Amino acid sequence: MEIGFEENIVKIVRRELGIKETQPILEWSNINNQPWAIDSSFTNSHTYGVVVKIKPEIVLDPAKIGGMYSSDQKGHSKLLGDLMCVQCRAVALEWLRSLGQ
């Protein structure tokens, strides 16, 4: 059985953040509505950017948190400076653009 888009988001968030609660997401929104093509010599795939708000009562394992950044211009600049993955940078830049920055 194929997993739907929202179920996939929940699955990824739970796995990446080590969350045991079945439904940890308060709300989510797409950064892009059409998939971005990721073409390489080994594979062709598609990527979506998604912004997720975790329920405030969820306690995250600090070992699973790669970094924390303020939501101002200084924090955004630091985030972009720390990201080494070009796909991650592209998603972050699109997210910032959607915020008008």
Buried (B, 14 or more C-beta within 10 A) or exposed (E): EEEEEEEEBBEEBBEEBEBEEEEBBEEBEEBBEEEBEEEEEEEEEEBBBBEBEBEEEBEEEEEEEEEEBEEEEEEBEBBBEEBEEEEBBBBBBBBBEBEEE
